[in-house]
Amino acid sequence: MNAYTKTVDERRMANAIRALAMDAVQAANSGHPGMPMGMADVAAVLFNRFMTLDPAAPDWANRDRFVLSAGHGSMLLYAVNHLLGYDDMDMDQIRNFRQLGYRTAGHPEYGHAKGIEVTTGPLGQGLATSVGMALAERLGHARFGDLIDHYTYVIAGDGCLMEGVSHEAIDLAGHLKLGHLIVLWDDNKITIDGDTSLSTSTDQQARFAAAGWHVLSVDGHDPDSIAKAIGDARKDPRPSMIACRTVIGFGAPNKQGGHDVHGAPLGNDEIAAARRELAWDHPAFDIPADVYSAWHKIAARGAEARKTWEASFAASPDHDALQLHLDADIGPLTKAMMDYKAKLAQDLPKVATRKASQMALEVVNAALPFTIGGSADLTGSNLTQTKDMTAVNARDFTGRYINYGIREFGMSAAMNGLSLSGLFKPYGGTFLVFADYARPAIRLAALMGVPTTFVMTHDSIGLGEDGPTHQPVETLASLRAIPNLTVLRPCDAMETAEAWEVAMASTKTPVLMALSRQGLPAMRKTALRENLLARGAYVLREPHGGRDVTLIATGSEVEIAMNAADALAEGGIKAAVVSAPSFELFGQQPDAYRAEVLGNVPRVGIEAAIRMSWDAVLRAEDGFVGMTGFGASAPAEALYKHFGITAGAVVDAAKARL
């Protein structure tokens, strides 16, 4: 796709962005006018000469993606989308920037308005997520040819490049040679505290070049130079970084170039001076017809491109295959998983749930061609690669497995980008303790409502000899604290299979699986059509004649609960056992169901983790057998005894409450 011809005065197009940014921030008495004013020329050239999108079809599969990684400059994006004519971004939205009930949030929020491709609040994550979006485009192009052939453009600031995740992201992108990824760096040499020289001496261009990127630099206020650089970037097979030397707050004569213009309203006097400086003789929130016309031509051009693409799509031999990816239809998985569960009920395998996950994935990946797997350099431990999966590399994007390297945060953000592409359902693995490295991206997946699947193995002190640095005693509680994240800790192969059904069926909620290193016996002996794990918790063992106590356990500790129930029965105490693989899913069940499962008797919770988060199923007076501090380095069996997570301890806790 060649660059479009310049047909209008791009400085006036850019000044419209500047005017809307300074007026909206002033009206809100809150916001960041500096970046939108500084990067307005770059944005005007990018959209006027290069972007292909259609505001009337914001989810069109082959649109170019624009990611405002420097999300504090959100008024740039809102101004552009208003000028392009997105029907949900009228001037009322601009006038009410940062106000409750409006789409113009302080930072761009995915799902709040059309044309916002990703939530970009925490600096660096927009850049990191864009790597996944660009990767999805290359994967799609390898499968469907020119039906998927677009660019991902990113505006990033100094903060994005200082954050550590930027290193993970640019390293991965350079390694994979994601040539359709173009990052426009707002090189204004200003951060909140002042000049960037206060805190960094890094040569960012050299850093990107070292990671295998094509690097250019331009005057960010010279439209033709900007256009030439973007054109050159589109021709290079490597990802490109264009250092755009800009003046923050460009056009505000008394404040431009300084850190004070970064995150505060300009004030009425400075806005009036800026209008004179920019020769913008229009009242606040007033855009002249010729400027609207120029921006609307971009939208009209995109609409024609979209119609041409739709005709090609309809006639393509790849139509049905691409439609399957776009629909993410999991229907083919249903029967395959039922047959697999029947086999599990027959074989009753004793396996670690990480191995059970790989077994279930063989079924999932065979049934669903749109899954993309991966691991942060722990493939042999996470067991996330199935037998027919080949690895993606810079020369061949037909594979379905990504070697993300030791980049847990970068992997997780990239998976979010893969999911946001609308083409793939990604999953990726690491150890559960390293969820802390990935946490910001997990949180953003939950905030955006993106159904990324995080496979976290070695989930407790059961991993043994690697010791307390690798034993995630508090991690489950911290993950359960994230709204809209479904945490699953299955107890055996049957529950693990059902966990994958839940993950694949999810459309608005990320799923995180906590899986064991050690082998676990089969707890479920029959294959039911109903997915019991989807209930969050269910009665695994109900004694005859009513119960005296309810034992509630997750994952590897369900076996301990069953053994404790046997021991209690020998003493005439009737114990029900509840498997509770997901507190979140259980919390969504009707009150009557939850009351029936938990019973109106004393309860004891069992988990090789701390008690925090167990208020979902335990009362203050109920017992808990688990961890109260960090673990230790020893074989798993010795650790469970040492920390008192045993059937005997459960028996004692139950008796103490009867």
MARGU-620732 format. One record per residue (C-alpha): x, y, z; residue in one letter. Coordinates in steps of 0.001 Angstrom, whole numbers, plus 524288, in hexadecimal, padded with zeros to 5 digits. Layout:
REM MARGU-620732
- c1_c2_c3_residu
- X_Y_Z_a .
...
REM end
This chain:
REM MARGU-620732
- c1_c2_c3_residu
- 80000_80000_80000_m .
- 80600_80CE7_7FBB6_n .
- 8053A_819CA_802D0_a .
- 7F9D8_8228A_7FF7F_y .
- 7FC41_82FB0_7F908_t .
- 7FC26_83BFC_8012F_k .
- 7F0A1_8443D_7FCD3_t .
- 7EE37_84DE8_807D7_v .
- 7F524_856D2_81173_d .
- 7F999_84D32_81BDD_e .
- 7FD89_8582E_8250F_r .
- 7EF45_85C5B_82611_r .
- 7EB6B_84E3F_82853_m .
- 7F58C_84DA6_8331E_a .
- 7F150_85A8B_83900_n .
- 7E38F_85534_83A5C_a .
- 7E948_84A94_84321_i .
- 7F0B0_854D1_84AE1_r .
- 7E4BC_85D5A_84C9B_a .
- 7DBFA_8524C_85110_l .
- 7E670_84D50_85A62_a .
- 7E8DD_85A48_8611D_m .
- 7DA5F_85DBC_86195_d .
- 7D61D_8508A_86712_a .
- 7E0C0_8504C_8716E_v .
- 7DD63_85E30_87558_q .
- 7CEE3_85AF4_87676_a .
- 7D1F2_84F1F_87EE1_a .
- 7DC45_8569E_886A4_n .
- 7E3BC_849D8_8859A_s .
- 7EBB8_842AA_87B6E_g .
- 7F7D0_842D1_872FF_h .
- 7F81F_84C95_867C3_p .
- 806CD_84BEC_86544_g .
- 80801_83F27_85DD9_m .
- 7FC0F_840F9_85505_p .
- 800CB_84E85_85139_m .
- 80EB0_849B7_84F02_g .
- 80B14_83DBB_84708_m .
- 7FFB5_843AC_83F7C_a .
- 807CD_84564_83314_d .
- 80C36_83732_83383_v .
- 7FE3E_83288_835A2_a .
- 7F8EC_83ADA_82A96_a .
- 802DC_83599_820E5_v .
- 80123_8279E_82590_l .
- 7F26F_827BA_82404_f .
- 7F1E2_83043_817EA_n .
- 7FBF8_828EE_80FE3_r .
- 7FCCD_81B35_81582_f .
- 7F1F5_8163A_81E59_m .
- 7E766_80D8B_818B2_t .
- 7DB76_80C8A_82170_l .
- 7CCD7_80E71_820B2_d .
- 7C5AB_814CE_82C20_p .
- 7B915_80E91_82723_a .
- 7BF36_80115_828E8_a .
- 7C89A_802B2_8345D_p .
- 7CAED_7F40A_835CB_d .
- 7CE21_7F168_82783_w .
- 7D83B_7E689_827D1_a .
- 7E21C_7ECA0_81E7E_n .
- 7E21D_7FA75_823D2_r .
- 7EED5_800B4_827E1_d .
- 7F067_80135_836A4_r .
- 7F3F9_80D9D_83DDD_f .
- 7F8DB_80C47_84BD8_v .
- 7FAD4_81837_8545B_l .
- 8048A_81233_85DCB_s .
- 806A0_81F88_8640A_a .
- 7F8B9_81E8C_868E0_g .
- 7F915_82ABD_8713B_h .
- 7F848_83226_8645B_g .
- 7EADE_82C4E_8621E_s .
- 7E556_838EB_85C95_m .
- 7ED6C_83695_85069_l .
- 7E5FE_829FA_84DF6_l .
- 7D8C2_82F9D_851AA_y .
- 7DB11_83B64_848F4_a .
- 7DF12_832E7_83D76_v .
- 7D36C_829DC_83F19_n .
- 7CA38_8357C_8401A_h .
- 7CFE9_83BAF_833E8_l .
- 7CF37_82ED1_82C76_l .
- 7C0C7_82DDE_82F99_g .
- 7BF5B_82271_838FB_y .
- 7B0EE_82305_83C69_d .
- 7B335_82150_84B02_d .
- 7BD3E_82C49_84C05_m .
- 7B53B_8388F_849DB_d .
- 7B916_845DA_84F17_m .
- 7B14E_84388_85B7D_d .
- 7BAF5_838B7_85ED9_q .
- 7C66C_841F0_85C85_i .
- 7C049_84CBE_864AC_r .
- 7BEB5_84314_86FE1_n .
- 7CC78_83DA0_86FC8_f .
- 7CF87_835DE_87C30_r .
- 7C191_836EB_88140_q .
- 7B961_82BE3_886E9_l .
- 7B0C6_824F7_87D1D_g .
- 7B83C_82988_87114_y .
- 7C0F0_82194_86813_r .
- 7CC3B_82B18_868DD_t .
- 7D303_82561_874B9_a .
- 7DFE6_82AAD_87995_g .
- 7E6FB_81FA0_8729D_h .
- 7E1B8_8182F_866D3_p .
- 7D974_80CC5_86B88_e .
- 7D6D8_80171_86252_y .
- 7C853_7FF2D_860D9_g .
- 7C47E_80CDD_86543_h .
- 7C471_81275_85789_a .
- 7C660_80E07_84999_k .
- 7D3F0_80F78_843F8_g .
- 7DADA_80CC7_850E5_i .
- 7E2BE_80085_84E21_e .
- 7E861_7FE59_85BB2_v .
- 7E81E_803E4_86972_t .
- 7F4B4_80BAB_86AFA_t .
- 7F58A_81110_87898_g .
- 801FE_80B39_87E58_p .
- 80D2A_81024_875FD_l .
- 813D8_8060E_86D74_g .
- 80877_7FCB5_86CC0_q .
- 80302_80295_86050_g .
- 81013_80053_859CC_l .
- 81114_7F28B_85F49_a .
- 80326_7EF1B_85B59_t .
- 8057B_7F460_84DA7_s .
- 80FE0_7E9E6_84BD6_v .
- 80540_7DFAE_84D48_g .
- 7FC85_7E71C_843DD_m .
- 80763_7E7B5_839C4_a .
- 80A73_7D962_83C1B_l .
- 7FC16_7D602_839D7_a .
- 7FCAF_7DD26_82CD0_e .
- 80879_7D542_82861_r .
- 80229_7C894_82D06_l .
- 7F5B4_7CC46_825E7_g .
- 7FD06_7CFE7_81987_h .
- 803ED_7C2C1_819A1_a .
- 7F6B7_7BBEA_81A2F_r .
- 7EE07_7C49F_811E8_f .
- 7F70D_7CC4F_8090F_g .
- 7F2FC_7DA14_80540_d .
- 7E62B_7D8E9_80CA8_l .
- 7EE5B_7DC2F_8189E_i .
- 7F88C_7E63C_814C2_d .
- 7F887_7F274_81D1E_h .
- 80154_7FAAA_825CB_y .
- 801E1_7FD58_8344E_t .
- 80604_80B33_837A1_y .
- 809C3_80F65_84556_v .
- 80C13_81CAD_84B58_i .
- 814ED_81AAA_85716_a .
- 81B0F_8244E_8606C_g .
- 8272E_82481_868DB_d .
- 81FB6_81E05_873F2_g .
- 81C05_8129E_86B2F_c .
- 82A41_8109F_867A3_l .
- 82F50_811F1_87589_m .
- 8261F_80790_87AE0_e .
- 82CC2_7FA52_87B5D_g .
- 8225B_7F372_8735B_v .
- 826C4_7FB52_8678B_s .
- 83361_7F379_86762_h .
- 82C01_7E69D_86745_e .
- 822E3_7EB98_85CB1_a .
- 82CCD_7F14C_85346_i .
- 835D7_7E59C_854E8_d .
- 82AFB_7DC2F_85122_l .
- 82647_7E49D_845D1_a .
- 833F8_7E63E_84069_g .
- 836BD_7D7B8_841A7_h .
- 82A65_7D434_83A2A_l .
- 82C99_7DF1A_8302B_k .
- 81ED0_7E468_83146_l .
- 82036_7ED76_8259C_g .
- 81259_7F2B9_8263A_h .
- 814B3_7F8C0_8339F_l .
- 81868_80729_83366_i .
- 81AFD_80E94_8400D_v .
- 81AE0_81D62_83FC0_l .
- 82291_82218_84B8D_w .
- 81ECB_82F65_850EA_d .
- 82CC3_833B5_8533B_d .
- 829BB_84036_85A9F_n .
- 83407_83E31_86537_k .
- 82A3C_84142_8700A_i .
- 824A4_83938_87B3C_t .
- 81C31_83D77_886A1_i .
- 827D3_84107_88F28_d .
- 82E9E_848CE_88482_g .
- 83899_8464D_879D9_d .
- 83B20_837F5_876F6_t .
- 8496D_83A46_87A40_s .
- 84551_83A01_8888D_l .
- 84343_82B60_88814_s .
- 8486A_8251F_87BA9_t .
- 8540A_8253E_8728D_s .
- 84F95_81A00_86A00_t .
- 85134_81B64_85B5E_d .
- 843CB_81649_857D6_q .
- 846A0_81599_84957_q .
- 8529B_80D49_84BEA_a .
- 84AA5_8049F_85507_r .
- 8405F_801F7_84AB3_f .
- 84ACD_7FFAF_84071_a .
- 85185_7F5F3_8496A_a .
- 8449E_7EE99_84A66_a .
- 843FA_7ED54_83B9C_g .
- 83B28_7F8C5_83852_w .
- 83BBD_80200_82CC4_h .
- 83E18_80F5F_832F0_v .
- 83BC7_81CD9_82D36_l .
- 83AF3_82A9F_832A8_s .
- 83350_83670_82DE0_v .
- 82EF2_84406_83160_d .
- 821A0_840FF_83733_g .
- 81C34_84DD6_83228_h .
- 82044_84C28_823DD_d .
- 81515_8450B_81D00_p .
- 81C9C_840D1_810ED_d .
- 827EF_83B84_818FD_s .
- 81E5B_8341E_82190_i .
- 817C4_82E69_8158F_a .
- 824A6_82A44_80F7B_k .
- 828D2_82365_81BF5_a .
- 81BF7_81C01_81D2E_i .
- 81CBD_8184F_80ED3_g .
- 82A9B_8133A_81094_d .
- 8266E_80BC0_81CB5_a .
- 81B7C_804EA_8155F_r .
- 82542_7FFFD_80B4E_k .
- 82EB9_7FA23_8152F_d .
- 82D15_7EBE5_81952_p .
- 83098_7EF31_8276C_r .
- 82814_7F608_8316F_p .
- 82AD1_8048B_830F3_s .
- 82CD8_80EF2_83B3E_m .
- 82BE8_81D0A_836BC_i .
- 8315B_826D4_8406A_a .
- 828CA_832CA_83E8A_c .
- 82FA3_83E9A_8446D_r .
- 8247B_846D8_84964_t .
- 8219E_85253_8523E_v .
- 81848_84E9A_85D19_i .
- 80C9A_857C5_85D3F_g .
- 81000_85CAA_84FA3_f .
- 8089E_86954_84CDA_g .
- 80768_86E14_85AD4_a .
- 8118F_878F5_859EE_p .
- 81477_87AE6_86857_n .
- 813D6_86CBD_86CE0_k .
- 81822_86425_8618D_q .
- 8247B_85C58_8639B_g .
- 82355_85BB9_87267_g .
- 81E97_85143_87BB4_h .
- 813AE_859EF_88117_d .
- 80BEB_857FC_8748E_v .
- 80C31_84932_8760F_h .
- 800F8_846E8_87F6F_g .
- 7F999_85361_88287_a .
- 7F000_85C5E_87B92_p .
- 7F661_8678A_8742D_l .
- 7ED86_871F3_879E9_g .
- 7E4CA_87B42_87264_n .
- 7EF63_8854C_86FA9_d .
- 7F8DB_87B44_86A1F_e .
- 7EE1E_8750D_861F0_i .
- 7EB0A_8825B_85C25_a .
- 7F989_8844E_8594E_a .
- 7FA44_876CE_85319_a .
- 7EEE0_87A00_84A36_r .
- 7F62E_885FC_84575_r .
- 802E1_87E56_84414_e .
- 7FC3B_873BA_83C0A_l .
- 7F3DB_87D29_83441_a .
- 7E80D_8759A_83914_w .
- 7DD6D_87FE2_83917_d .
- 7D24A_8776F_83DFA_h .
- 7CB2C_876C7_84B21_p .
- 7CCC6_86B7D_8548A_a .
- 7C793_85E90_84F52_f .
- 7C4E6_86490_841F3_d .
- 7CACE_85D88_83641_i .
- 7C97E_863BE_828BC_p .
- 7C2D2_85C38_81DE3_a .
- 7CEED_85AF4_8155B_d .
- 7D659_85429_82052_v .
- 7CB38_84AB0_822C3_y .
- 7CAD3_84828_8142D_s .
- 7D942_844DE_813D1_a .
- 7D803_83B1B_81EF7_w .
- 7CB85_8354C_8197A_h .
- 7D294_8325F_80CBA_k .
- 7DB38_82903_8146B_i .
- 7CF23_821EE_81937_a .
- 7C937_82197_80B81_a .
- 7D5DD_81C1A_80617_r .
- 7D5AE_811A0_81090_g .
- 7C790_80E3B_80DAF_a .
- 7CAF7_80BBA_7FF71_e .
- 7D695_80355_80368_a .
- 7CDE0_7FBAD_80C9B_r .
- 7C3AF_7F92D_801F3_k .
- 7CE47_7F487_7F8B7_t .
- 7D370_7EB81_80349_w .
- 7C5E9_7E612_80627_e .
- 7C440_7E28F_7F7DA_a .
- 7D16B_7DBAC_7F7DB_s .
- 7CDF3_7D4CE_8047F_f .
- 7C0F7_7CFF8_7FF20_a .
- 7C7A2_7CA4F_7F30F_a .
- 7D389_7C4D0_7F9E1_s .
- 7D5E4_7B628_7FB3A_p .
- 7DA71_7B984_80900_d .
- 7CD44_7BF7D_80C87_h .
- 7C84C_7B47D_81524_d .
- 7D546_7B282_81C0C_a .
- 7D6A9_7C0F8_81F2E_l .
- 7C878_7C1D8_82379_q .
- 7CAF6_7B6A5_82CFC_l .
- 7D5EA_7BE8D_8331D_h .
- 7CDA8_7CAE3_833A9_l .
- 7C220_7C3C0_839DA_d .
- 7CAB9_7BC06_8436C_a .
- 7C059_7B166_84307_d .
- 7C37A_7A716_84D4C_i .
- 7B896_79DF4_848E0_g .
- 7C231_793E2_8436C_p .
- 7C82E_79290_850FC_l .
- 7BBD7_78E14_857F4_t .
- 7BADB_78017_85305_k .
- 7C993_77E47_8529B_a .
- 7CAA5_78219_860E3_m .
- 7BF5E_77962_864E5_m .
- 7C604_76DC4_85E5F_d .
- 7D2B6_7716F_86524_y .
- 7CC2B_77258_8727F_k .
- 7C651_764D9_87067_a .
- 7D406_75FA3_86E06_k .
- 7D8D8_7662F_87A73_l .
- 7CDFE_75FA8_88230_a .
- 7D283_752A9_87CB8_q .
- 7E12A_754A6_87E86_d .
- 7E105_75C62_88B69_l .
- 7EEC6_761A0_88920_p .
- 7F74B_76639_8945A_k .
- 7FE26_77203_88E71_v .
- 80235_77FAC_8921E_a .
- 7F801_78964_88DCC_t .
- 8025F_78FF2_8855C_r .
- 80341_782F7_87E03_k .
- 7F484_781B3_87E29_a .
- 7F429_78F39_87811_s .
- 7FCD3_78AC5_86CE3_q .
- 7F433_77ECA_86AFF_m .
- 7E819_78762_86A39_a .
- 7EF10_790D3_86134_l .
- 7F123_785E1_85772_e .
- 7E254_7857D_85654_v .
- 7E09F_79443_85662_v .
- 7EAF0_79736_84C25_n .
- 7E63A_78C5B_8432E_a .
- 7D856_79190_843B1_a .
- 7DAF2_7A039_84331_l .
- 7E46A_7A557_838D4_p .
- 7E488_7B324_83E75_f .
- 7EBD6_7B003_84B0A_t .
- 7F9C3_7B51A_84C22_i .
- 8023B_7AF93_85701_g .
- 80EE4_7B376_85D3B_g .
- 8175B_7B41E_86946_s .
- 82114_7BD3C_86FAC_a .
- 82C6B_7B3CE_86DA7_d .
- 825EF_7A911_875B9_l .
- 81FE9_7A091_86B3D_t .
- 82501_793FC_87120_g .
- 81FB0_797C2_87E77_s .
- 812FC_79E6E_87AD6_n .
- 81016_793F8_8708F_l .
- 80931_79DD8_867E6_t .
- 80DA2_7984C_85ACB_q .
- 805F2_78D3C_854A2_t .
- 80B15_7834C_84B19_k .
- 80708_789A7_83E4C_d .
- 80B1F_79767_8421D_m .
- 816A8_79D75_83B18_t .
- 81D5D_7A9AB_83FF7_a .
- 81BD6_7B6DA_83983_v .
- 8283B_7BD79_834DB_n .
- 82BE4_7C980_82CFA_a .
- 82BF4_7C1AD_82055_r .
- 81F9D_7B9B9_82287_d .
- 8133F_7BE56_82950_f .
- 80B18_7B26E_8260C_t .
- 80DEB_7AC0E_8333A_g .
- 80555_7AC93_83F3F_r .
- 80F5A_7AD78_84A33_y .
- 816D4_7B973_84EEE_i .
- 823B7_7B88C_85611_n .
- 8221A_7C508_85DE5_y .
- 82F12_7C40E_864E3_g .
- 830DC_7C7C8_8731D_i .
- 8274E_7D30C_871D7_r .
- 81B58_7D039_87A34_e .
- 81615_7DE26_879A0_f .
- 818FC_7DFA5_86B36_g .
- 812E0_7D26F_8684A_m .
- 80671_7D5AC_86F91_s .
- 804FE_7E2FA_86920_a .
- 807A0_7DD11_85BCC_a .
- 7FD49_7D2BF_85E4E_m .
- 7F3AA_7DD9C_8614B_n .
- 7F723_7E369_8541D_g .
- 7F514_7D658_84D6B_l .
- 7E7C7_7D569_853BD_s .
- 7E434_7E36C_85032_l .
- 7E729_7E06C_841FC_s .
- 7DA92_7D8A4_84143_g .
- 7E18D_7CDC2_839FE_l .
- 7E732_7C51D_844A7_f .
- 7E4DC_7BF93_85229_k .
- 7F231_7BFD8_858A2_p .
- 7F761_7B8BB_8647A_y .
- 804DA_7B90B_86A75_g .
- 80BDF_7B345_87604_g .
- 8153D_7B635_880FA_t .
- 8167D_7B274_88F58_f .
- 80BAC_7B785_89826_l .
- 81548_7BF17_8A090_v .
- 8190E_7C703_8948E_f .
- 80B1C_7CBBA_8932F_a .
- 81075_7D746_89ACA_d .
- 8190E_7DA96_88F11_y .
- 80D4D_7D957_8860A_a .
- 8035B_7DF70_88F20_r .
- 801BB_7ECD0_8888F_p .
- 7FE10_7E62C_87BC2_a .
- 7F52F_7DC7D_882B0_i .
- 7EE71_7E7FB_88930_r .
- 7ECC5_7EF14_87C3C_l .
- 7E714_7E2C6_87611_a .
- 7DD0B_7E293_880F0_a .
- 7DA79_7F129_87FCD_l .
- 7D8A1_7F056_87112_m .
- 7D0B1_7E3DA_87196_g .
- 7DA24_7DC9C_868B4_v .
- 7D976_7CDA5_86999_p .
- 7E7FF_7CAD3_86A3A_t .
- 7EB92_7BDF3_870C1_t .
- 7F700_7BDD4_87A40_f .
- 7FC82_7B04C_87D35_v .
- 803B6_7B0B0_88A3E_m .
- 80A3A_7A435_88EF0_t .
- 811F1_7A060_89B21_h .
- 806EC_7A61C_8A320_d .
- 80AB4_7A39A_8B156_s .
- 814D5_79E5E_8BACF_i .
- 8126E_791D1_8B341_g .
- 81CDA_79619_8A993_l .
- 82698_79243_8B414_g .
- 83516_79461_8B383_e .
- 83589_7A15A_8AC2A_d .
- 831F9_7A770_8B91F_g .
- 82A88_7B33F_8BE1D_p .
- 82E63_7BC6A_8B312_t .
- 826A8_7B3A8_8A9E2_h .
- 81BA6_7AF9A_8B314_q .
- 80FF8_7B8C2_8B0EA_p .
- 80994_7B862_8BE4F_v .
- 80308_7C5C0_8BCFC_e .
- 80130_7C65A_8AE3D_t .
- 7F3DF_7BFF7_8AD48_l .
- 7EE3B_7C9C3_8B6E3_a .
- 7F3DC_7D539_8AF54_s .
- 7EE7A_7D020_8A27D_l .
- 7E115_7CD8B_8A839_r .
- 7E106_7DBEA_8AC18_a .
- 7E0EA_7E03E_89DC9_i .
- 7D303_7E307_89933_p .
- 7CE65_7DBC2_88D0C_n .
- 7D94F_7D1A9_88D99_l .
- 7D54B_7C36B_88E91_t .
- 7DF4D_7BBA3_89653_v .
- 7DE65_7ACE0_894A4_l .
- 7E59B_7A303_89D1D_r .
- 7E153_7958C_89893_p .
- 7E35A_7896C_8A0D5_c .
- 7E515_77EEA_89677_d .
- 7E4F3_77BE5_887EA_a .
- 7D621_77CB5_88701_m .
- 7D567_78A30_88D1A_e .
- 7E0DF_78EA7_884C4_t .
- 7D9B4_78AA1_87869_a .
- 7CDF4_79244_87D21_e .
- 7D6CD_79DD8_88025_a .
- 7DAB9_79E55_871DC_w .
- 7CC7D_79DD9_86DD1_e .
- 7C9D8_7A993_8768F_v .
- 7D5A3_7B0F2_87139_a .
- 7D1F4_7AEB0_86311_m .
- 7C3C5_7B282_8657D_a .
- 7C778_7BF44_86C26_s .
- 7C530_7CB67_863F0_t .
- 7C65F_7D6C3_86D85_k .
- 7CEAC_7D180_8789E_t .
- 7DCDA_7CD0C_8790A_p .
- 7DF54_7BFD3_87F31_v .
- 7EB11_7BC09_88778_l .
- 7EDE2_7ADBF_88A4A_m .
- 7F5E9_7AA05_89634_a .
- 7FB6A_79C7E_8938B_l .
- 80351_792F7_89BAB_s .
- 810FC_78E09_8997B_r .
- 80E7B_78187_8A114_q .
- 80607_7760F_89CB5_g .
- 7F7EF_775DE_8A1AD_l .
- 7EEA4_76A43_8A1C9_p .
- 7E196_76A61_89AD1_a .
- 7D713_76FD5_8A3C2_m .
- 7CBFA_76FA8_899FC_r .
- 7C8BF_761DA_89596_k .
- 7BD94_764B1_88C12_t .
- 7BC6E_76D62_88025_a .
- 7B08B_775FD_88154_l .
- 7AB28_77DFA_8761B_r .
- 7AA67_7898C_87F4D_e .
- 7B6F5_790F1_881BE_n .
- 7B795_7909C_8909D_l .
- 7C38E_79953_89148_l .
- 7BB8C_7A40A_88AB2_a .
- 7B375_7A48C_8973C_r .
- 7BFB0_7A8E2_89E87_g .
- 7BD85_79F13_8A989_a .
- 7B5B8_792B5_8AB04_y .
- 7B3F0_78763_8B465_v .
- 7BD9F_77CC6_8B12C_l .
- 7B9DA_7740B_8BCA9_r .
- 7AD20_77478_8C452_e .
- 7ABCA_76B3B_8CFFF_p .
- 79F35_763C7_8D21B_h .
- 79610_76931_8DC51_g .
- 79ACA_77736_8DBFE_g .
- 7A7C2_77D87_8DF09_r .
- 7AE77_781F0_8EB7C_d .
- 7B909_789F7_8E4F2_v .
- 7BC57_78F0F_8D763_t .
- 7CA41_78DE2_8D275_l .
- 7CD35_79767_8C75A_i .
- 7D984_79620_8BF58_a .
- 7DF84_79A4B_8B271_t .
- 7E925_793F3_8A94A_g .
- 7F2F8_78AA2_8AF32_s .
- 7ECD7_78BC6_8BCAB_e .
- 7E016_78543_8B889_v .
- 7E700_7783A_8BA4B_e .
- 7EA77_77C30_8C837_i .
- 7DC35_77FBC_8CACD_a .
- 7D7A2_7727D_8C5D6_m .
- 7E178_76B68_8CE81_n .
- 7DD3D_77398_8DA25_a .
- 7CEFF_77042_8D776_a .
- 7D287_761CC_8D7C1_d .
- 7D984_76387_8E4C5_a .
- 7CE24_76B34_8EA8A_l .
- 7C49C_760C9_8E61B_a .
- 7CC32_756A0_8EDC4_e .
- 7C94A_75EA4_8F9E1_g .
- 7BAED_76011_8F68F_g .
- 7BBD8_76DFE_8F177_i .
- 7B513_7704C_8E484_k .
- 7BCD0_77972_8DBD4_a .
- 7B8B6_77EB9_8CE9A_a .
- 7C393_78256_8C52C_v .
- 7C21E_78E02_8BC2D_v .
- 7CB4E_7906F_8B0EC_s .
- 7CC14_79F1E_8AEC5_a .
- 7D46B_7A19B_8A2B5_p .
- 7CF6E_7AF84_8A0B3_s .
- 7CA75_7B8F1_8AAFD_f .
- 7C691_7C26C_8A030_e .
- 7BDDD_7B8BE_8990D_l .
- 7B821_7B3F1_8A5DA_f .
- 7B4C0_7C1E0_8A98C_g .
- 7AC98_7C2FA_89D31_q .
- 7A3D3_7B780_8A0FB_q .
- 79648_7B930_8A6FD_p .
- 795C8_7BAE1_8B5AF_d .
- 78E4B_7AE2B_8B758_a .
- 798A3_7A666_8B017_y .
- 7A3BD_7AC42_8B802_r .
- 79CA6_7A999_8C4B5_a .
- 79A33_79B8D_8C0AE_e .
- 7A880_7994C_8BD29_v .
- 7AE1D_79F6A_8C987_l .
- 7A410_79A5D_8D31C_g .
- 7A026_7A01D_8E02E_n .
- 7AAC2_79932_8E7E9_v .
- 7B8BC_79C91_8EBC5_p .
- 7C21D_79DC7_8E067_r .
- 7D099_79B93_8DE8C_v .
- 7D7ED_7A115_8D2DA_g .
- 7E42D_79A7A_8CDB9_i .
- 7EDBF_7A0EB_8C45F_e .
- 7FC93_7A14C_8C3E7_a .
- 7FC00_7B018_8C419_a .
- 7F82A_7BACF_8CDA5_i .
- 7EA2F_7BC30_8D28C_r .
- 7E7EC_7C9A0_8CC82_m .
- 7DD35_7C8F5_8C1FD_s .
- 7D695_7BD71_8C8B4_w .
- 7CC02_7C646_8CE47_d .
- 7C4CB_7C292_8C1EF_a .
- 7C199_7B565_8C811_v .
- 7C5F0_7B5E0_8D655_l .
- 7C05F_7BD1D_8E20E_r .
- 7C883_7C2CD_8ECFC_a .
- 7C619_7B715_8F5A3_e .
- 7C99C_7AD14_8EB37_d .
- 7D6B9_7A64C_8EA91_g .
- 7E184_7A746_8E096_f .
- 7ECFE_79E44_8DE0C_v .
- 7F736_7A4CA_8D5A2_g .
- 802DB_7ADD4_8D5C1_m .
- 80583_7B914_8DF13_t .
- 812AE_7BD34_8D990_g .
- 81C78_7BA1A_8CEFA_f .
- 82062_7AC58_8CB2A_g .
- 82D6D_7A556_8CB65_a .
- 83647_79D18_8C2D9_s .
- 8338D_78E8A_8C42E_a .
- 82C3F_78396_8BD51_p .
- 81DB7_78659_8BC3F_a .
- 81967_77B72_8C54E_e .
- 82271_7803D_8D000_a .
- 81D91_78E24_8CE65_l .
- 80F46_78A6E_8CFF4_y .
- 812A2_7836B_8DC97_k .
- 81B66_78E57_8E162_h .
- 81111_798C4_8DF5B_f .
- 8061B_7905F_8E4A7_g .
- 7FE09_78F48_8D84B_i .
- 7F9E9_7813F_8DAA7_t .
- 7EDB3_7792C_8DC2D_a .
- 7F0A4_77841_8EAAE_g .
- 7F0FB_786F1_8EC0F_a .
- 7E3EF_787E6_8E4FB_v .
- 7DE18_77DBC_8EE25_v .
- 7E2CA_78577_8F9E3_d .
- 7DD4F_79233_8F45B_a .
- 7D02C_78BB9_8F1DE_a .
- 7CF3E_78595_8FF57_k .
- 7D2C2_7926F_905C1_a .
- 7C681_79876_8FFD7_r .
- 7BCD5_78DA3_90305_l .
REM end
